[in-house]
């Protein structure tokens, strides 16, 4: 949970002593280290990868070719780290490229590892490249890390060109074998990951409806949309199943919009037990319908809709309408709630129909083979070279991280070789796993890695002493620890480190090296590597405060695009552009999740760097209200219940102008004399209410204007209204674009 921390004002209490602030930072780092992310657990993936690794090791023991088994297992580990889930095509791309990068780097490391100068220089260059690749996204970042790992491990055991080719071939074979297993179900369940992702979105929304706590719905919705676009989107082959799954995701957005509108209306309306009971019944029925849709989406076949839940939803909607009409005079808000409830029932019926899509993967309606090949080569729709060129700047977080990582890796190799540290490659290896682009993650990972190393070393030593394992037992132990390594990689770094520590100790035992010696050497090297990584960040930090400012500004810019699209649809529903609004909404939602993640990282920074945290949290709270108002208006547009409202045009233009100014203010550091010239939003909104009367437009524009006024206040600005356009003046509504960013 984020704790608001803002700069003290003259009237605020004096700040806590520095020791208390240090304790606060340590507490946050410790909390992050102990947290287990259940959504990050990869039990099934861990089992699949571990089974393959154990099998190749056991085969090597059985045939007397232990060295080959170890090489194949190493290649599988490289590929397994790059198994990021997603569509089968995306898995093939990421695992294939990671395996190829590791194999090439293994060849380079093997033939150059005998030269200390070459080893230090190449490790530094590979580190800079791996850090820079983070600018292209997680997939490219993992490929860069696998390349650095391949170079590091191979250079620790130098050999001739022939041996280098053998090692590269084993890495390719092991990684390729695991890749084929990871995508083996592709022909039999071609859209399995897409179905599972869509089902997960419905399941999370059902949980959120039943218990409105943070559930990861927004992130899951974004991930599902990206996953679907990877195979059946605008740039890929188009199929009937793709249409059905995209329709199911669009429908869940409409359901979410109706729920937001209902929640807002309930908060504003007077409490009446009978109608509140109807709303509770509607929520329970909605959750049941969503769970039934999730089951059908995941199964890929009709499992029978939850007819009782659908009937209960209709009954609750009718009770809401009857209760509102029974009052004298009828309550306008309650009538609006009944309308949204009826619309929600329609969305649930449509979602249930879409979730029963039984069509196969279908014949592509457009040739997509070359598109897939281009994606394989470019890692996505953006131009990688253009992105990398844009990040060749001292102010780029990716550039700074790359330089930090490169220097730290080169220093780690130099220390290990210069002082003859036994198993010294663990020093730079620790740097690779610990050093991250942000302060909190780097220091929490440093603590977790050392704690995990001690735990893993202790487990491995006890097991080795208790059972004195032979070849097959070692293969089984390696497989067990590999499962923990892959299963906990995204869930808890300490448990991941404990697993990989024990796994490496058992792998080393194949070479008749005493596990006790391996444990002690690794503890020493890990301590040095963790200290080196944290020192590198401490000497040249990248504080999240600067990044958070830009991510919040990007959120405001994307919300501006969303507001422009929605308000334009309200002005002229006949020109309602549903795809444009959906794209703007998804961009805004993605920007929000990025901003929330940035603020979570900011909370782990030292107190001196968290002085803007309170302001950013206030901005997020206001943008949530802005999004809620726009979602409610979009829900009306989707329902077809919105009449043309040209009277909204002046306010729409002023909202666009105000948000553009707020985007600029969010990017600038707060100053005591800062002043933003905002349009007279409130006066224009009142004229709108006088023209159109009470209703959805009046309510949601009131909420929108209030949220924008609050945004200006939170930014530390004194709003100085500019002159409003004359009544009746014609104002052109701006087109949907990416301006203002």
N, C-alpha and C positions, 0 to 999 in steps of 0.2 A: 504494500500500500504506500502511496506517495504521501509525504508529509509536507505541507506547504511551508516553505522557508523563503521569506522575502527580506529585502533590505530594510533595516530599522529606520523609522522616522523619528523626529525629535520627541514625539510623545510616547514612543514604544519603550518597553522595558529594555534594560541594558542586555547585550548579548551574553550568553553563557560563557564561562571560562573556556580557554582553548582546550583544556583537557576534556571538558564535556563534549565539545565539538568533535574531538578526535574519537571519543567513545561512540558518538553518534555515527560517525563514518564506519568505525569498526563493526558496530551493530548491524548496519545495513549490509556490509560486505559479508558478515557471518550469516545473516538471514538469507542472502542470495546463495551462499555456499550450501546451506542446509536444505534449501527448497528442492522438492522433487516435482517436476512438471509431469503430471500424469498424461497429458496430451502428447508429450514428447517421448513416452515409452514406446519402444519398437520391439515388442516381444516376438511377433511372428517373423519380422525381418532378421532379428538376432538368431532365431532358431534356424532359419534357412541358411544364413551365411555360416553359422557355426558348424552345422552339419556338413557343409561342403569342406570347410577347413579341416575338420576332424577326419573326414573320409580320405582326403589326399594325403594327410600325414600317416594315417593307418595303412594306406596302400604303399607308401614309401617304406614303412617298417616291414610290411609283409614281403615286399620284393627286394629288400636290402638296398634300396636307393633312398635313404633318408634325406640326403642332400637335395634330391629332386623334389621330394615331398615338401621340404622346407621352402624351396623356391616357389613351388606352386601355391603353397599356403600364403607366402608373402604377397604374391600377385593378387590372390583373392582378398587379402586384407586391404590392399590399395583400392581395389574396385569396390569393396564393401563400404568403405568410408564415403565413396561418391554416390552411393545408392540413396538418393534424396527423395525417393518415392515419386509421386506424380504418375503421368501416363507411361505406358510401356515404351513408347517412343522416346520420351524424355529420359527414362532410366537407361535405355540403350545408348543414348547420346552421352550422358554424363559419365556413366561407368566406362564406356568405351574410350572416351577421350582421356579420362583419368588414368586408365590402364596404359594407354599409349604414351601419355606424358611420363608416367612412372617408369615405363620400360626404356624410353629414350634417355631419361635422366640417369637410370641405373647404368646404362652403357657408358654415358659420359663420366659418371662418378667412378666407375670401375677402372677406366683407362687413365684417369687423371689423379686418382686418389693417392698415388705414391708421392706426388709433389705437394708439399705443404702450402706453397704459395698459390698453386692452382686451386687447391681445395678451399682455401680461405676466400680467394677472389670469386670463384664460381658460386660458392655458397652465398656470398653477399649478393651477387647478381640474381641468383634464383630467389632469394628472399625479397628483393625489391620487386621483382616481377610478380611473386605470389601476393604481395601486399597490394600492388596496383590492380591486379585482377579482381579484387574485391569490389572495384567500381562497376564491374559488369554484372554483379549479382552473386548469389550464393553458389550457383553451379560453377561459374568460372573461378570463384575463390577456392572451392574444394579441389578443382583440377590443379590450380597453382600450388596448393598445399601438398597434394600427392606428388607433384613433380619435385618439390623441395625435399620431401621425405625420401623419394627414390634416389636423388643425388646424394643426400646425406648418408643413408645407410650403405649405399654401394661404395662411396669413397672411403668408408671406414675399413673396407676389406678390398684393397686394390689388387688388380690382377691384369693379365694381358688382354689383348683385343679378342682372342678366341673365347676366353672365359667370360668376357663382357657380353659377347653375343649369346652365350649360353644363358647367362643370367637374364638378359632381356627377353629371351625366348620363354623362359620359365615364368617371368612376370606376365608376359602376354598370355600364355596358356592358362595360368591360374586365374588372372583377372577376367579373361574371356570366358572361361568355364563358369565362373560365378555369375557373370553378366547374362549368359544364356539361361541359367537357372532362374535368375531374377525376372526375365521376360518370357519364361517358358510357357506361361499360361496365356500369352498374347493371342495365339490362334483360337484357343478354346473360350476365352472370356475377354474379348478384345476391348471392351469398354468397362472392364471391372473397376479400375481405379477411378474412372469418372463417375460411375454409379455410386461407389463407396463415398466419394467426396460429396456428391449431391445429397446422399442419405445422411451424411454427417451434419450438413447444414440444417436439414429438417430436424434432426435429433437435437441439435443444440438450441434451435429456436423453440422447440417443444419444452426443453428444460428451462429456458429463459421465461417462457410464458407461465410455467408452473411455479417457478421460483425466480423472480427477477433479480438475479445476482449475476456478476460478470461470468459469462459462459464461453467466451471466445467465438461468439456467433459471427461478428464482423470479420475477424481474421479467416475463419473457415469459409465464409462466403467469398471473400477475395481469392483465397487459394483455389476454391472450386471453380470459380470463373476463369482463373488463369490456366488451370489444368484443362478445362474444356476447350479454351481457346487454343491450347497447344496442339490439339488434334482435330477439332472440328470447328475452329474459329474462322475468322475472315481470311486468314492466309493458308488454311489447310483444307483437306478434302471435306466436303459437305455430305452428311448422311442424315437419314431419317431419325436414327437414334440420337444423333447430335442435336437435331431440332427439338426432340422431346426433352432431353436433359437440359438444354438451354431454356426451354419453356418452363421447366420445373424450377430452375433457379430464378427466372424472372418472376414466377408466381410467388416464390417465397419472399421476394422483395415487396410485392404488392401486399402480401399478408402482413409483413412487418410494418408497412406504412399504415395499414388500417389499425393495427394494434397500437402504434404510436399515437394516432389520432384519437382513439378511444381513451387511452391513458391520459392524454392532455385534457380531454373534455371531462373526464371523471374528476380530475384534480380541481377543475374550475367549478363544477356543479355542486349544489348543496347535497349533502348526504341524505339518501332515502334508503332505508334498509331493504325494501323489496327490490328496488332497482339495482342496488349494490349486489344483492344475492344473484340477480339475473346476470350481472357482469361476471361474477365469480364462476357461475355455471358456464358462461360462454368461454371463459379462459380455460377451464378444465376440459371442455369439449374440444376447443382448438388444440390444446396440447395432445389430446388423444388422436385427433385427425392427423396431426403432424407426425406423430410417432408411427401411425399406420402407413403414411406415405414413405417414411424412412425405411420401413421394412420392405415395402414393395420396390423401392428404388435400389436397395442393396441386393435384393434377391434376383432382380431381373425378370420376375414373373409375377403374375397376379396372385396375391395372397389373400385377397378379399378385403374390401375397404371396411373401416370401422363405421358401419351403418349407425350404430347406436350413438357414436360421438357426433356424426353428422346431424342426426335427428336432434340430439341435445343442443347443438349449436343453433339450429333453426328455431327450436323452442325458446331458447334464451333470447334470440333476436326478436321474436314475436312478443315476448314478455316485456322487453325494453320498449318496443313501439307502443304496446297497449298501455304501459304505465305512463309514458309521456303524454299520450292523448287523453288519459283519464284526468289529468290535472287541468284546472281551469284558472287562467288560460294555459294552453299547452306550453311546456317549458321548451324553449328553442334549443337549448343545449342538449336536453334529453332526446329531443327529436333528431338532432344531428347524430347523437350516439346510436340511436336506433338505425339510422341510415347507414352508418359505418358498420354496424353489426350485420345488417343484411348483406352489405357488400362483402364483408369478411366471409360470410357463408358461401357466397358465390366463388370467392377465391379458393376456399377450401375444396369445393367441388371440383374446380378446374385443376387444382394441384393433385387431387386424388386420381383424376383421369390421366394426367400427364405421368404420374408415377407408375401407372400400369402399362407403360410403353413396353411392348414385347417384341418389337422389331429387332432384327439382328443388326450387325454393324452396318450392313447395307453396302450397295455398290456406290463408290464415290461419284458424285455428280459433276465433279470437276477434277482434272488431273492434279494430284497432290504430291507425286513422287519427287519432283524437282524441288518443290517447296520444302519437303522434309530434308532433302539433301542440303539445301541452303541453310536451314536451321541448324543442321548438324555442324556445318562449317562456321556459322556465325554466332552460335550460342544465343540466338534470339532474334527479334525483329530489329533491334537497334544495330547501328554500325559499331562494332567493337573498337575499330581504330579511331573513330571519331570520339567515342567516349573516353578512350585512353588518352588521346591528345588533349581533350578538355581537362583531364585530371593531372596533366603534367604541370602542376602549379603548386607553389609552396603552401597556398591556402587550402589545397584539397586534402580532406581527411585521408583519402586513399593514398595520396602521394606521401603524406607524412607517415602513415602506417607502413608503407612499403620501405621507406628509407630507414625507419626505426627497426623494422624486421630484418632488413638486409644487414645493417650494421651490427645488430645484436647476434645474428647467426654467424656472421664472419668472426666476430669477437669470440663466440662460443667455440667455433672450430679452432681458432688460434690458441685459446686457453687450453683446450683439451690436448692439442698436439704439442704445444710448447711446454706444458708441465707433465706430459705423459700420463694423464689421468686414465686409469683402467676403465675400459668401456666408455671412453670419453665422448663418444657420439651421443650419449644421453644428455649432455649439456646443451648442444644446439637443438636436440629433439625436444627437450623441455621448453626451450624458447619458442619453438613452433607452436606447441600446444597451449602455452600460457599467454604470450603476447597478443593482445587484442587491440582494436582501434580505440577503445574507451577505457577510462580509468577504473571504474568499478569492476568491469569484467576482467581486466588484467589482474588486479589485486585479489579479487575473489578466486580467480582461477589459480593464482599462485598458491594461495592457502589451500585450496581444494586439491591441487596437484600434489603438494607435499603430504597432506593428510592421506590422500588416496594411495600415494606411494608407500607410506608406512603401513597402511592397512593391507594393501596387496602383497607387500613383501612379507609381512607377518603371516598372512594366510598361506602363501606359497611355501614359506619355510616350514611351517607346521605340517602341511600336507606332505612335503618332501621327506621330512623326518619321520612321519608316522607310517607311510606306506612304501617308501623307497621305490618309486614308480619305475616300471620298465617302459619299453617303447610304446606299447598299446595304451598303457595307463597314462603316459605323458600326452599321447594324442587326444585321449578323452579329456584330460585336464585342460589342455590348450583349447579344445572345442568349448568346454564349459566356460572358461574365462572369455573366449571370443564372444559367446552369447552375451555375457554381461557387458562387454565392451560396446557391442552394437546396440544392445537394448537400452543402455543408460546414456548413450552419447549425447542425446538432446535432453535427457531428463534430469541428470545430476552428474556434474563433472567429477566430483570426488569418487563416486561409485564407478564411473567410467575409467578413471585413472587407476583405481584399485584393481579393476579387471585387467586392464592392459598391462599393468605392472606384473601381476601374477602370470599372465599369459606369456610375457617375454621371458620371465624367469624359467618357465617350463620349456619354452622353445630353446633357450640357451642350454638347458639340461640335456638336450639331444646331442650336444657337442661334448658331453662328459665334463662340463664345467660345473663345479660345485654350486648348488643353488645358494648356499650361504655366502659364497664369494660374490656371486652375481647380485644378491640383495644388497650387500654392503656397498659395492661399487655404484650401484644405481642410486642408493640413497644419497651418496656423496655428490654424484653428478647432477641429480635432480635438484638438490639444494643450491648448487652453483648456478644451474640453468635458470631456476625460478628467480634467484636474486638478480641475475643478469637481465632477465626480461623486465622485472619491476624497476630496476635501475634505469634501463633504457627509456621506459615510459616516464619515470620521474624526472629525468634530465630533459626530455623534450615532449611534454604532454600535449594532448589535444583535448581541451576541456569541452564537455558536452554543451556548455552554455551557449557557445557560438553555433553549434549545430542545431540545438533546440530552437534557437531564434529563427533559423531558416526553415526548419520543418514546420513550425507553427505558422510562419508566413505562407508557406506552400499550402497548408491546410486552408487558410483564409482565401488564398487565390483560387483553390479548387472549389471551395464553397461559393465563391463569387460566380464561377462558371455554372455551378448547379443552380444557384438562385436565378441567374439570367435565363437559363433554359426553362425552369419551372414557371417563373413569373411571365415569361413570354408565352407559355402555353395557356396560362390563365387569362391573359389579355385576349388571345385569339385561339380558343380550343380547336378550331378547325385546322389550324396549322400546327397542332400538337405533334411534336417529333419524339416519339417514345424511345427510339434507339439513342438519340442524342442525349435525352434526359438520363437514360440508364447509364451511358458512358460517363456522364458528368457525375452522377451519383456514386458510381463505383470508384472513380478517381478521388472524390471527396472522402469516401470511406477508407480507401487505402491511405490517403494522406493523414487521416485521423489515427489509424493504427500506428503509422510511423511516428506521429507526434507523441502518442502515448508511450511507445517504446523509448523514444528519445528522453522523455521526462523521467521514465524509470531509471535510465542510465544516469541522468542528471542528479537524481536523488542519492546516488552512490558517490558523487564527486565530493571533494572537501567543502566545508561550509563556505570558505571564501569564494568558491566558484558556483555556489548555489543561491546567490543573492537574487537571481531573477526567477527562481523556481515558483514562488508564490504567484508571480504575475503570469507565468505560462500556464499554471494550473487554472487560474481564473479565466484565462483566454479559452482553454479547453472547455470549461464549464459553459461559457457563453456560446461557443460554437456548437455545443451539443443542443442548446435551445434553438439556435438558428436551423440546424439540421432537422430538428423535430418539426418546426413550423413548415419547412419546405417539404418534408415527407408527407405531412398531412394534406398540403395542397396537391402534391403529386397523386396521393391516393384518390382525391376527388377527380382529378383529371383522368386517372386510370378507370374510374368507375363510370365515366361519361356523364357525371352529374354536374359538371361545371358549365355554367352559361358564359358566353363572352362577356368580359369585364374590361372594356377599353378604358374605363375610369382609372384602372390600376396603372396605366402606362406611365404617368408622371412619377409615381412612387417607385416603379420598377427601375426607371432611369436613375433616380436618386439613390436607391439601394445599391445599384451597380457602382455609381461614383463613390459612395461612402465606403464600400468594401474595397475599392481600389486604393483609397487613401489609407484605410486600415492595414492593408497588406504592406504598403510602404512604411507605415509607422511600426509594424511588427518587426520589420527587418532592421530598424534603426535602434541603437541602444537608447533606453529611456533617459530623458533629460528633464530637469525640473522646469525648464521654460518651454517644453515642447507644446505645440498647439496645432490641432488638426482642424481644418475648416471643413466641417461636415454639412451636408445639405440639411434643410429643415425637415427631417423625416417625420417627426411627430405631427407637425402642422399639416403636412401633405396627407398623412395617414388619416387624420381626423376629417379632412375634406373628402377622402375616399369613403369613409364610413357614412358621412352625410349623404353621399351620392348613391351608395349601393345598399345601405341599411345593414342591420345585424345579419350575421351568417358566417360561413366558413372563411370567406375572404377577409372580413373584418377581424375575426378572432386571430387568425394566423398572421396577418400583417401586423397586428398589434404586438404579438409575441416576437415577430421578426424585428420590428423597430426597437422594441425594448432590449432585445439581445444585442443589436448593433450599438445602441447607446451604452450598454454595459461594457462592450468590447472597447469602446473609446475610453471609458473611465478606467478600465483595468490597464490599458496601455499607458496610463499616467498622463493622459492628454486632457487639455481643457477644450471641450468641444465649442467651437465658434461657428454657429450656423451661418451658412451662406444664404443668400436670398433664394426663396423658392420660386419656381416658375409661376407666372400668372395663371389664375384659374381659367381653365378652358384651353390653355395653350397646348398645341400639338408637339409632343416630344417623341423623337424616334427611339425605339427600343434597340439597344445594341445587339449585335448578332453574337451567337455562341462562338467563342474563340478562346485562345489561351492567353489573351492579353492580361496585363496586370501582374504577371508573375515576375 
